[in-house]
């Protein structure tokens, strides 16, 4: 059987609602201590086999493990890096979303950064690849996440007080990760680097200024980190990047159009495929797409929301792509939901049936606009 090669017209960001079996097993392992790691892994394995089949039945040509083995979209990966520890603090210190607060987990850089040869997500990918009949994709947090989500007081090594030294080591760490995933068989790697979008929010830009950072410098520095991390990837490895404005229990953090970061996103990162949140007015207009260079790069506008169960209308989606094609070649576009369905294990305020209908709509939209998923 020949497996199609990405990018595809229909795709999704990565995380999926955790089934009850996984929620129960994780509670028994982490809280009750009533099952061991092997028993937890068996439950996760079975659930991943089922969710891969669900994605394939929907007609998707790239599938993920739903991030079923993670608690967070980002901290599980970061916490397994050499030189990083995850510290839990008082609940009121958790990151504030609109109406809810994230669990108070904070990355702390304690030593020189590195990507370990036994990082657990390499094994996660290998298992996914072993059960998928189409392209296996893994999503990991991008290099900017380690900086944006780590308070200055939590960066302990003296050499990292020079932020350029920290950024250089982050790039080296991620370059090693890219190679390790490639060696594990990964040909489609996604980085969730949402802070490009956060740095388009006027309030967050002011917060960064108060911390002593020029937000435009951070955008450029984050783009350089990404570029340097992926610059040496083999020609047959596709790198995608997802951007959004926060997603925890269907809530959000940031708002603001992509304009301040669009040039860096499209022309400085070296990324191949862009998953861009576009489900509400918080994301601004489509005009930044005009900066997408002509060629093989592809944007997946997230016109389909994962925050609410109401299903978008196909005709409305077609009209939105008519608008998007005024700024970017329609042949450089595809369709995906605006974010994952469960950026943390708590999941968004939707049902598994809602999730399935959304993924089905992604495929139907690609078929209606481009004549298929692999075009």
C-alpha positions as CSV (number, residue, x, y, z in Angstrom):
1,X,0.0,0.0,0.0
2,X,1.3,3.4,-1.0
3,X,1.0,6.1,1.8
4,X,0.3,9.6,0.6
5,X,2.8,12.3,1.4
6,X,1.9,15.5,3.3
7,X,0.9,18.2,3.2
8,X,-2.7,17.4,2.9
9,X,-5.8,19.6,2.3
10,X,-7.5,18.2,5.4
11,X,-5.7,17.9,8.8
12,X,-6.0,18.6,12.5
13,X,-3.8,20.1,15.1
14,X,-3.3,17.0,17.2
15,X,-5.0,16.7,20.6
16,X,-8.3,14.8,21.0
17,X,-10.7,14.3,23.8
18,X,-9.6,11.7,26.2
19,X,-11.9,8.7,26.5
20,X,-13.2,7.7,29.9
21,X,-10.9,4.6,29.9
22,X,-7.8,6.8,29.8
23,X,-9.1,9.3,32.3
24,X,-9.9,6.5,34.8
25,X,-6.5,4.8,34.2
26,X,-4.6,8.0,34.7
27,X,-6.5,8.7,37.9
28,X,-5.7,5.2,39.2
29,X,-2.0,5.5,38.3
30,X,-1.3,9.1,39.4
31,X,-3.7,9.6,42.2
32,X,-4.9,6.3,43.6
33,X,-1.6,4.4,42.9
34,X,-3.8,1.4,42.3
35,X,-2.3,0.4,38.9
36,X,1.3,0.3,37.6
37,X,2.9,2.0,34.6
38,X,2.5,-1.1,32.4
39,X,-1.3,-1.3,33.2
40,X,-1.6,2.4,32.3
41,X,0.3,1.9,29.1
42,X,-2.0,-1.0,28.1
43,X,-5.1,1.2,28.5
44,X,-3.5,4.1,26.6
45,X,-2.3,1.7,23.8
46,X,-5.8,0.4,23.3
47,X,-7.4,3.8,23.3
48,X,-4.8,5.1,20.8
49,X,-5.5,2.2,18.4
50,X,-9.2,3.1,18.6
51,X,-8.6,6.9,18.0
52,X,-6.3,6.2,15.1
53,X,-9.0,4.1,13.5
54,X,-11.5,6.9,14.1
55,X,-9.3,9.4,12.3
56,X,-8.6,7.1,9.4
57,X,-12.3,6.3,9.1
58,X,-13.0,10.1,8.9
59,X,-10.8,10.2,5.8
60,X,-7.7,11.9,7.3
61,X,-4.4,11.0,5.8
62,X,-2.3,12.1,8.8
63,X,-3.2,10.9,12.3
64,X,-2.0,11.5,15.9
65,X,-2.2,9.6,19.1
66,X,-4.5,12.3,20.4
67,X,-1.9,13.2,23.0
68,X,-3.5,10.6,25.2
69,X,-0.3,9.9,27.1
70,X,0.0,13.6,28.1
71,X,-1.5,15.9,30.7
72,X,-0.6,19.1,28.9
73,X,0.2,19.9,25.2
74,X,3.5,21.4,26.2
75,X,4.7,20.7,29.8
76,X,5.0,16.9,29.4
77,X,7.5,17.4,26.5
78,X,9.3,20.3,28.2
79,X,9.5,18.5,31.6
80,X,11.3,15.6,30.0
81,X,14.1,17.8,28.6
82,X,17.5,17.7,30.3
83,X,17.9,20.7,32.5
84,X,14.2,21.4,33.1
85,X,12.0,20.5,36.0
86,X,8.2,21.1,36.4
87,X,7.4,22.8,39.7
88,X,3.8,22.9,41.2
89,X,2.9,26.0,43.1
90,X,-0.1,27.5,44.8
91,X,-3.4,27.2,42.8
92,X,-3.9,31.0,42.5
93,X,-0.6,31.3,40.7
94,X,-1.8,29.3,37.7
95,X,-2.0,30.9,34.3
96,X,-5.4,32.8,34.0
97,X,-7.7,32.0,31.1
98,X,-11.1,33.7,30.7
99,X,-13.0,32.4,33.7
100,X,-10.7,29.5,34.6
101,X,-7.1,29.0,35.8
102,X,-4.7,26.5,34.5
103,X,-3.2,24.0,37.0
104,X,-0.2,25.8,38.6
105,X,2.6,23.9,36.9
106,X,5.7,25.9,36.1
107,X,8.8,24.9,34.1
108,X,12.1,25.7,35.8
109,X,15.4,25.7,34.0
110,X,17.9,24.2,36.5
111,X,20.8,23.2,34.3
112,X,22.2,23.3,30.7
113,X,19.5,22.3,28.3
114,X,19.6,19.2,26.1
115,X,17.3,16.7,24.4
116,X,17.8,13.3,26.0
117,X,18.1,10.1,23.8
118,X,15.4,8.5,25.9
119,X,12.8,11.3,25.7
120,X,9.5,9.5,26.2
121,X,7.8,11.0,23.3
122,X,10.1,9.2,20.9
123,X,8.5,6.0,22.1
124,X,5.1,7.6,21.9
125,X,5.8,8.3,18.2
126,X,7.1,4.8,17.5
127,X,3.9,3.2,18.9
128,X,1.7,5.6,16.9
129,X,3.7,4.7,13.7
130,X,3.2,1.0,14.4
131,X,-0.6,1.2,14.5
132,X,-1.3,3.8,11.8
133,X,-2.1,2.9,8.2
134,X,-1.5,6.5,7.1
135,X,1.0,9.2,8.0
136,X,1.8,9.4,11.7
137,X,2.2,12.9,13.0
138,X,3.4,14.1,16.4
139,X,2.9,17.6,17.8
140,X,5.4,19.0,20.3
141,X,5.7,22.5,21.8
142,X,7.9,24.8,19.8
143,X,11.2,26.3,21.2
144,X,9.7,29.6,22.2
145,X,7.5,27.9,24.8
146,X,10.5,27.2,27.1
147,X,11.2,30.9,27.2
148,X,7.8,32.4,27.2
149,X,6.4,30.1,29.9
150,X,9.4,30.2,32.2
151,X,9.7,33.2,34.6
152,X,13.0,35.0,34.7
153,X,13.4,33.9,38.4
154,X,13.0,30.3,37.3
155,X,16.0,30.4,35.0
156,X,18.8,29.4,37.3
157,X,22.0,28.8,35.2
158,X,24.1,31.9,35.3
159,X,25.0,31.7,31.5
160,X,21.3,31.8,30.7
161,X,20.9,35.3,32.2
162,X,22.1,36.3,28.7
163,X,19.0,35.5,26.8
164,X,20.8,35.1,23.5
165,X,22.8,32.2,25.1
166,X,19.5,30.7,26.3
167,X,18.0,31.0,22.8
168,X,21.0,29.4,21.2
169,X,20.8,26.4,23.5
170,X,17.1,26.1,22.9
171,X,17.7,26.0,19.2
172,X,20.5,23.3,19.6
173,X,18.2,21.3,21.9
174,X,15.4,21.3,19.4
175,X,17.7,20.6,16.5
176,X,18.7,17.5,18.4
177,X,15.0,16.7,18.9
178,X,14.2,17.1,15.2
179,X,17.0,14.6,14.3
180,X,15.9,12.2,17.0
181,X,12.3,12.1,15.7
182,X,13.5,11.7,12.2
183,X,15.7,8.8,13.2
184,X,12.6,7.3,14.9
185,X,10.8,7.4,11.5
186,X,9.0,10.7,11.9
187,X,8.5,12.5,8.6
188,X,5.8,14.9,9.7
189,X,6.6,16.9,12.8
190,X,4.5,19.7,14.2
191,X,5.6,22.4,16.6
192,X,2.9,24.2,18.6
193,X,4.5,27.7,18.8
194,X,1.4,29.7,20.0
195,X,3.3,32.6,21.4
196,X,3.7,34.3,18.0
197,X,0.0,34.9,18.3
198,X,0.2,35.9,21.9
199,X,2.7,38.6,21.0
200,X,0.1,40.1,18.7
201,X,-2.1,40.9,21.7
202,X,-1.6,44.6,22.9
203,X,-2.0,43.6,26.6
204,X,0.6,40.8,26.4
205,X,2.9,43.1,24.4
206,X,2.7,45.6,27.3
207,X,3.3,42.8,29.8
208,X,6.5,41.8,28.0
209,X,7.7,45.4,27.9
210,X,7.2,45.5,31.7
211,X,9.4,42.4,31.9
212,X,12.1,44.2,30.0
213,X,11.5,42.6,26.5
214,X,10.7,44.4,23.3
215,X,7.8,42.2,21.9
216,X,9.0,42.7,18.4
217,X,12.5,41.5,19.3
218,X,10.9,38.4,20.9
219,X,8.9,37.7,17.7
220,X,12.1,37.9,15.6
221,X,14.2,35.9,18.2
222,X,11.5,33.2,18.4
223,X,11.5,33.0,14.6
224,X,15.3,32.6,14.5
225,X,15.1,29.9,17.2
226,X,12.7,27.9,15.1
227,X,14.6,28.5,11.9
228,X,17.9,27.3,13.4
229,X,16.2,24.3,15.1
230,X,14.8,22.9,11.8
231,X,17.4,24.3,9.3
232,X,19.2,20.9,8.9
233,X,16.2,18.7,8.7
234,X,16.3,16.2,5.8
235,X,14.4,17.1,2.6
236,X,11.8,14.4,3.2
237,X,10.8,15.8,6.6
238,X,7.8,18.2,6.8
239,X,7.6,20.7,9.6
240,X,4.4,22.3,10.6
241,X,3.6,25.0,13.2
242,X,0.3,25.7,15.0
243,X,-0.6,29.1,16.4
244,X,-3.6,30.0,18.6
245,X,-4.5,32.3,21.4
246,X,-5.0,29.8,24.2
247,X,-7.2,26.8,24.7
248,X,-8.1,25.4,28.1
249,X,-11.6,24.1,28.8
250,X,-12.9,26.0,25.7
251,X,-11.5,29.3,27.0
252,X,-8.7,31.6,25.8
253,X,-6.0,34.1,26.8
254,X,-5.0,36.4,23.9
255,X,-6.6,38.3,21.1
256,X,-5.3,40.4,18.2
257,X,-4.6,40.0,14.5
258,X,-1.5,38.3,13.2
259,X,-0.1,41.5,11.6
260,X,2.8,42.1,14.0
261,X,4.2,38.6,13.6
262,X,3.1,37.7,10.0
263,X,6.4,38.5,8.2
264,X,8.4,36.5,10.8
265,X,6.0,33.6,10.7
266,X,6.0,33.2,7.0
267,X,9.4,34.4,6.0
268,X,11.8,33.9,8.9
269,X,10.9,30.5,10.5
270,X,11.5,28.1,7.6
271,X,8.2,26.3,8.4
272,X,6.4,24.3,5.7
273,X,2.8,24.3,7.0
274,X,1.0,26.7,9.2
275,X,-2.1,25.9,11.3
276,X,-3.6,29.3,12.1
277,X,-6.5,30.0,14.4
278,X,-9.2,31.8,12.6
279,X,-12.5,30.9,14.2
280,X,-13.4,34.2,15.9
281,X,-12.8,37.9,15.5
282,X,-10.1,37.6,18.1
283,X,-7.8,36.4,15.3
284,X,-8.3,39.5,13.2
285,X,-8.6,39.6,9.4
286,X,-7.1,37.4,6.7
287,X,-4.9,40.2,5.3
288,X,-1.7,38.8,6.9
289,X,-2.0,35.8,4.5
290,X,-0.7,38.2,1.7
291,X,2.8,37.7,3.2
292,X,2.8,34.0,2.5
293,X,5.4,33.6,-0.2
294,X,4.4,31.8,-3.3
295,X,5.6,28.3,-3.6
296,X,5.1,25.1,-1.6
297,X,4.3,26.6,1.8
298,X,0.7,25.9,3.0
299,X,-1.7,27.6,5.4
300,X,-4.4,25.7,7.1
301,X,-6.9,28.4,8.3
302,X,-8.7,27.2,11.4
303,X,-12.2,28.3,10.5
304,X,-13.7,25.4,12.4
305,X,-13.7,25.9,16.1
306,X,-12.9,23.2,18.7
307,X,-14.2,25.4,21.6
308,X,-17.9,24.8,20.9
309,X,-19.9,21.8,19.5
310,X,-22.1,23.7,17.1
311,X,-21.2,22.6,13.6
312,X,-20.1,25.1,11.0
313,X,-21.9,25.2,7.6
314,X,-20.1,24.1,4.6
315,X,-21.3,27.0,2.5
316,X,-20.0,29.4,5.1
317,X,-16.6,27.8,5.0
318,X,-16.6,28.0,1.2
319,X,-17.2,31.7,1.5
320,X,-14.4,32.1,3.9
321,X,-12.0,30.4,1.6
322,X,-13.2,32.7,-1.2
323,X,-12.1,35.6,1.0
324,X,-8.8,34.0,2.0
325,X,-8.0,33.4,-1.7
326,X,-7.9,37.2,-2.2
327,X,-4.7,37.2,-0.1
328,X,-3.1,33.8,-0.8
329,X,-3.2,31.3,-3.6
330,X,-6.1,28.8,-3.0
331,X,-3.7,26.0,-4.0
332,X,-1.5,27.0,-0.9
333,X,-4.4,26.6,1.5
334,X,-6.0,23.7,3.3
335,X,-8.5,23.2,6.2
336,X,-8.1,22.2,9.8
337,X,-9.8,23.1,13.1
338,X,-8.4,26.2,14.9
339,X,-6.8,24.2,17.7
340,X,-6.7,20.8,19.3
341,X,-9.8,19.4,21.0
342,X,-8.0,18.8,24.3
343,X,-4.9,21.0,24.9
344,X,-4.9,19.5,28.4
345,X,-6.3,16.2,29.5
346,X,-9.4,18.1,30.8
347,X,-10.6,18.7,27.3
348,X,-12.8,21.3,25.8
349,X,-16.6,21.7,26.5
350,X,-17.7,19.5,23.6
351,X,-18.6,15.8,23.1
352,X,-16.8,13.0,21.3
353,X,-19.7,13.1,18.8
354,X,-19.1,16.9,18.2
355,X,-15.4,16.1,17.7
356,X,-16.1,13.4,15.2
357,X,-18.5,15.7,13.2
358,X,-15.9,18.4,13.2
359,X,-13.3,16.1,11.7
360,X,-15.8,14.8,9.2
361,X,-16.5,18.4,8.2
362,X,-12.8,19.1,7.7
363,X,-12.6,16.3,5.2
364,X,-15.9,17.2,3.4
365,X,-14.6,20.8,3.1
366,X,-11.4,19.7,1.5
367,X,-13.3,17.5,-0.9
368,X,-15.7,20.3,-1.8
369,X,-13.0,22.9,-2.4
370,X,-10.0,21.0,-3.8
371,X,-11.6,17.8,-4.9
372,X,-10.0,15.6,-2.2
373,X,-7.8,15.4,0.8
374,X,-4.6,14.5,-1.1
375,X,-4.5,17.1,-3.8
